[in-house]
Amino acid sequence: MAECTIEDKGGYYQIAGFDFEVGGFHNVLAKIESALKTKKQDVLLSLEPVGVLYSSHLAIFVRIHQMMHKNNLRFVISDVSPEIMNLLQITQLDSIFSIFKTSDDFRNSLKNAANELSNLAQNFEWQLNKIDNESADIICKGNMFDGEQLDKLQKSILDFFSLTFDFSDLQSMDSAAITFLDRIADKHSISIKGASEELVEQFRQKFIYGKVKLI
């Protein structure tokens, strides 16, 4: 019986080393769960060597998808034959899985997304205006994403207790920026003005809405 493994490909996991004709595939759920405790990233399954899928396989796919969705991640399927794609369409599972024509297409999409995030992070600008020894205003513009500018901002506010962020010209925030706000709200008094409805909704979803004051 083939041994199913979860391989860390640096940016995503890949399910490998299993045989669709045997029952050992069911232990993949526990292995994915274990891998996600170490690092949270998408999971890829290539169906290139697969000719037929059965209902038991589809049931496992759905459970993997549910696990990944709870972690805000994707269960990605690639190299899908026309016959299997037809099955996924009939069962409407094609609407919930992330499907790529080839594994290379998926890897290229990750590279493109990383480049886009890097460009957005470089677009983040901020200006700190000291009010007194305990308070400061911070004007933020562009996209508050993980990167050098966010690191510099974190270091610059350490000496202030009361912080007012002006997000009037802030377009978006990533999870690292939300975590940054969540963390500093534990030790600082945080006020935010000018936040868009989309940003306010992010605050609600990440449960920091009550930890900051919107003005």
LINWOTA-V870592 format. One record per run of one state. SS is the DSSP state (@ for helix, = for strand, . for the rest). FROM is the first residue (numbers start at 0). TO is the last residue. If there is no record, write none. Layout:
<<SS,FROM,TO> <SS,FROM,TO>>
//
This chain:
<<.,0,3> <=,4,7> <.,8,10> <=,11,15> <.,16,21> <@,22,37> <.,38,40> <=,41,45> <.,46,53> <@,54,69> <.,70,73> <=,74,77> <.,78,80> <@,81,89> <.,90,91> <@,92,94> <.,95,96> <=,97,99> <.,100,101> <@,102,121> <.,122,123> <=,124,129> <.,130,133> <=,134,143> <.,144,146> <@,147,155> <.,156,160> <=,161,172> <.,173,173> <@,174,184> <.,185,187> <=,188,192> <.,193,195> <@,196,204> <.,205,207> <@,208,210> <.,211,211> <=,212,213> <.,214,214>>
//
